[in-house]
Amino acid sequence: MKRSTYLVFALALAVACSGTVMAEGTSESSGTSSQPVELRFMIWDSTQRDTYELSIPKFEEKNPGIKINIEVAGWAQYWPKLQTEMAGGTAPDIFWNQIRYFPSLVENNVLLDLTPFIERDKIDLSKYDKTVLKIFQADDKIYTIAKDRDAIVLVYNKDLFDKVGLPYPDASMDWNPRDGGKLFEVAKRLTLDQSGNSAADPGFEPKRIVQYGIISDNRGQPFHWNFVLMNGGGVQREPLSREFLLDKPKTVEAMQFLADLVNVHHVAPPATTADYHPGQARQTFATGRLAMITDGSWVFKQFQETANFRWGVAPLPEGPEGRVSITNGIGETISADSKNKEESWTALKYFAGEENHRFFAEAGNVVTSLKSMESVYVDFWKSQGVDASPVIEMLSGKTALSPSTKGWNEIDASIKKHYDLLFLGQVDAQTAGNNIMADIQRILNN
């Protein structure tokens, strides 16, 4: 749900979004009692489709005049497909939305404003996490009730910790960019060469490493943005801001520390091995030769399926400015061009309700945006032998929305390009930050 692509919704999409809100129980569609109205609903995650396929029949039992047809397009195909269908007037009635695309979608007027529906049906928004609700709001209009939220945590290989006799990570773990703190000390002890020497031993051979303590790579939301924030730096001045901070001292200091874990201290795999890709980092962890990885709560299911070892979850190590997690969420939105707005709202209202959220919490897919479902999610993972309470701990503490603004995909491409060079050891963090800021200025001026 959180991988980078560089598509920008730049088309001037002509849409018919002036439909009148109908009285409750009526519809703008031509469906009849003998012919249910069929809604197209598009998402990008097949794992979550399985959960929708449990909840949608419950909805259809209660609303026999509406049938929901769910479609899955993988992340790489999803946004080009959605753009093409919007331009052709054939967009799905309901579709998943995400923060990096939301500003452009709002600007192109392709989303239905849900504010009149929410006010008419007296939806109590206080039950939901207020941070993720803000993701899909603009100009005092609400475009979705976010379905879920996520946090970044430290995931660790219990077997590797046991082998060297180290206690598992917990809330006492810290880090700082000067001496690395406890995180660095633990990473050194867990980085081993072919002779069994750790990176903390005098005889350690960095060219013969067989096991790494941590992965330090060019993953923004799952990794380095969190450390930047915990050091007092930042990506943007505030959410959706066009003022960026990537050349500021605290940001540069944190990024240099992370790159040095790879190129100076050799406690993290080389950038050429990590390949800068979240999926590749997770595959490296699944090999059992990596002790720690920071990642999002949405990938626990993947670790459950791919890891042939015991793994656990801890809060992020505390930085100079405390613990801070990037958070994000998915929202179900209605196309402004839908011919079935009232039926789509009826479906979306069900998706936002407790029954649907319980299906997702009980499956352990996500932490839903309904705060009452937190314990249900934790209980599922407890039944699987994993203490997921650090996820809730991170969400209850300091959080920051994943970076985004108009033109974000082009900005993100520049960030990736220059930070690739940083993690490869070809430039320092100040040079990378300066070059990114020059690119951003050019992008914003266009």
N, C-alpha and C positions, 0 to 999 in steps of 0.2 A: 503494500500500500504506500510505501514511502520512497520508491526508487526514482532516480532522476531521468527525465527526458527533456528534450529541448524544443518541444512543440510550443508555439505561441498562438493563442486564438486571436489572429490578426484580421480575420475576415470580417467585413461589415455585414453581419448576418441580418437579413430582413425577416422579422418574426411578427406574428400576430399575437400580441400579449395583452390585449385590452379587453379580454373576456370579462363579463360581469360575474361577480360572485353570486351563486344561486342560493336559494333558501335551502336549509339543511334537509337532506333526503331527496333533493332533486338533482338533475344532471344536465350538463350542456350536451351530452352525447345523444345518439339516436338509438341506444340500446333499449330493448324491451324486456319484459319479464321472462319471455321464452328464449331470448337471445342475450346472454350476459355481455356486458361491456368487457372487452379484452384490453388489458393494460400491458404495455411493454415495459419491462424493468431491467435495466442493464447495470451490471457490476463488473469488477475485475478480479475477484477472488473466488476460485472454485471451492475452497474450503468453507467459506461462509455461505456459498450457495447451498451446501448441504444443510446448513442450519435454517436458512430461509425455507427450504423444502419441507421442514418440520412445522414452521409457523404459518406459512401461507395457506395450507389447507384449513387451519383453524380460522383464519380470516375469512376464507371463502365460505365456510360453513355458516358464519354469521352474516355474510354479505353475498347471498347467492346470485345477486345481479352483477357481480364483478368477478372476473377471472384475471389472475396475474400470471403473465408469462415471463419467467426470469431468463435472462441471457447473460452469458459470461464472455467477456473479451479480455485476454491477458493485458497486463499493464501497458506493454509496448504498443499494442494494437488499439487499446481502449480509446485513448484521446484522439488519434487520427480518425477512428470510426465515428466517434461522437461529433467531431468537427464536420466531417463530411455529411452526416445525416442532418445536422442542424442547418447547414448551408442548403441542403436539398429539401428541407421542410419535412423530414421523416424521422426526427429525433424521437427516442423513446419517451413515453409519458413520464416515467420516473427514472432517475439515474443517480449513481453515486457521484458525489462532488468532493473536492479536496482543495486545501488552502492555496496551493501553488497556482491553480487554474481559476479559482473563484474570482479574483479581481477582474480578469479579462471577460469572464462569463457575465458578470454584472454589467460591465461597460458595454457589452454587445447586446444587452437587454434580452437574453435568451432564457432567463430564469423567472419563474413565477413568484411574485411577492406573496408570502404566506401570512403576512401580518393581519389582513382582514379575516382570514380563516381562523387564525389563532385567537383573535379577539372575539369573534362570533361564537366560537365553541368553548371559550373560557379555558384554554389550555394553561395549566399551572406550570410555568417555566421555572419556578423556584426549586422544583424537584430535580433539576438537571445541573450538571457541572457548569458553572457560569463561564469558565475560561473557554471551553470548547464551543459554547453557545455563541460566543463573540466571533468565532471564525467565520460564520456565515451570515453576518449582519453588515449592512452598509447603508449609509444615509437613512438611518432609523427604520430600515426595512429588514425583515427576517426572511431568509430564503430557505432555511431548513432548521429542523431541530436535530442537532448533531446526534448520531446514533452511538458513537463510542469515543473513547479517548485512550491515549497510550502514554507510557512513561519510559524513560531510558533507565536501565539498571545494569548492574554488573553481574554477568553470568559466569560461573566458574565450574571447572572440572574437579569434582570432589576426589576422584581417584588420584589425580596428580598431587593434590594438596596432601592427601594421606601418605603418599609414597615418600615425601620429603619431611613429613611430620609437622607441617604448618597448620595452624588453626584456620578454619574457613573465614573468608571475608565477612565482616559485619559492619555495624555503624561506627566502629572505632577506626576504620581505615580512612586515611586522609592522603592528600597530595598537595604539593606546591611546586611552582616552576623553578625553584632555586636548588633544593636538594632532593626533590621528588617525593619526600614523605614516605609513609609506610607503603603506599602503592608501589613505589620504585623498589624498595627493599624486598618486598615479596616477589615482584617480577624478576628481580635478579636471582633469588633463590630458586625460582621455578624455571629458569632458562638453563638448559643443560647441553653440554657438548658430548661428543661421542665417547669420551672417557668418563662421563658422569660428573665432570666438574661443573659447578654452577657459575653464573656470571659474577657471583660474589667471591669466587675463589681465585687465588693468584694464578693458578695454572689454566684458567679458562681459555679456550681457543675459539674465538668468534667466527672463524671460517669453517668450523666443524660442528655447528649447532644442530641438534636433533629435536629439541623441544624448546618452545618459547613461552615466556611468562605472560605476555599480553599481546594483543594485536593493536597497533597504532597506525592508522591509515586514513585515507581521504574519504571517510564517510561523515557527512555533515550531521544530520539529525541523530543517527545512532551513536556518534562518537564525538568529533572534535568541537561542535558548537557547544556542547554541554560543558566541556573543560574551559572554553573561552569565557562562558558566562560565569563559571565558578571562580574564575580569576579576576572578575570585575570588568572584563571586556564585553564585546558584543558584536553582532552582525549588523543589526539595524538599531537606530535610536529607539524605536518603538515599533510594534506590529504594523505592517503594511507601510512603514515609513520609507521615504526615498533618501533618507540620510543614513549612510553606512559608516561602519567603524572599523573596517578591516585593516587599516594602517595605523590604528591607535596602539599605544604602548602595551596595554594589558592584553589586547587581542594578539599582538605580535609575540609577546612573551609566552603566552600559553601555546601558541602554534609552534614556536621554536622548541619548546620543551617536548611536545609530542613527536616532532620530527626527529629530535635527538634520541628518543627511545629506540628508534630504528637505526639511525646512521652513526651515532656516537656510542651509545650504551649497548646496542645489539641485544636488547631484551624483547624486541618485536620483529616479526618477519620483514625481510626487505620489501620495499614497495613493488618491485618487479614480481615478487611472489604473491603478495596480497592482491595485486591487480586492481586496487582501489574500488572494488565492487562489493556491495553488501553481501550479495550471494556468495562470492568467493570467500569473504571473511568467515561466513557461517560454515562453509564447507571446510575451511581450515580448522575451525573449532571442532567440527564433527569428526575429524581424523583422530582426535585424542592426543594430539601433539601440541596443543595450545591450552594454557591453563586458564586464561581469563579473556573475556570479550565484553565490551559494553554493547548493548543492543536493546531493541524495543520489545515491549511486552507482547507485541503482535507475532513474534517469531517463536514463542514457546512451543507451539504445536510442531513447528519444523524441527526444533531441537529434540522434542519428544520422539519424533519419527526417525531422526538420522543419527542421534548420539548413542553409541553402544557403551556408555559409561554413565555413572551417576553424576548429575549436575545440580547445581543450586543457584539461588538468586540472592543478591545482596544489594543494598542501596549503593548508589554511586559514591565513590570516595569523596570525602568532604574537602573542598578547596578553600582557598583564602577567603572567599566570600560565601562560604557555606556550600550546601548541596543545591544544585539547580538542574532540573530536567527539561529538555525540550519536550513539548507535548503537541499533539496533533489529533485530528479526528476525521472521520468520514461522515458525510451527511447525505441523506436521500433528498434529492431535489426534484421539483416538477418542471418540466419544460414549459416555457411561456407559450409554446406553439401547440401544446396538447389540446386535442379536441375533447378530452375527458377530464377536465380540471377537477370537477367535483368528486368524481370517482377516484381520481389520483390522490386528492386530499384525504378521502376516506381511508385509502390504503396507507398513506404516509402517517396519518394519525394513529393507525394501528401499529405501524412500525415503531412509532415513538412511545407506545404504551408498554405497561409492565409485562404483559403476557409475552410479547415478542422479545423484549429485553431479557426476560428470564431464560428463554431458549438459548440466547447467545452467551449469557453468563454461565449457565449450566454446562455448556459445551466447552467453556474455557477459551473461546476464540478471542474475545476482547473484553476489556473493562468497559461496560456500557456507560453512556452519559448519565443514566439514572443512578443517583448516589445510593439508592436503596439496594442496588444489585452488587455492591462491592463485596459483601460477605459471601454471596453466592459464588462469585468468581474465585475468591480465595479458597472456599470449601472444595470447589472442583479440583483445583491444583493440589490441595492437601490430600485428596483421595488418590492423586497420581504420585504422591511422594515428594512433591515440590512445595516449599513454602513461598507463596507468591505475595505475601504481605508487604515485602519491600516495594512492590509496584504501587500499592495504595499509599504507602509512606511517602514515596516520591511525589505522587499526585497531590498529597495533602500538604506538601511543603512548597518551596519556591518552584514555579514552572514558568516557561516562556514559550510562546507560540513559535512553531516552525517558521523560519524566515519566508517572506513572500511580499511581493509588490507587483505592480504593473510592469511587465517585461522581465519577470523573475527568471524565466527559463533561460533567457540569454545571459542574464547576470550570473546565474548558477553555472552555466557552461564556462564562463570566464573564471569563476572561483575554482571549479574543478581543474581546469587547465593549469592554472598557476600553482595550486596546492599539490597537484601531481608532481610538479617540478620540485617543490619543497620536500615532499616525502621521498623523492628520488635522491635528494641531497644535492641537487643542481643549483638551487638558489636558497638564500636564507629567508626567514619569515617576513622580515621587513621589506625585502625586494618583492616577494610574492604579494604582500599586502599593497604596496605602492602600485604594482602593475594591475592588480584587480581594481583598485580605486580609479585608475586612469580609464580602464575599460568601462566601468560603471558610469563614469561621467559622460563618456561618449554615447553609451546606450541611452541614458536618461535625456541627453540633449537631442537625440533623434526622435 
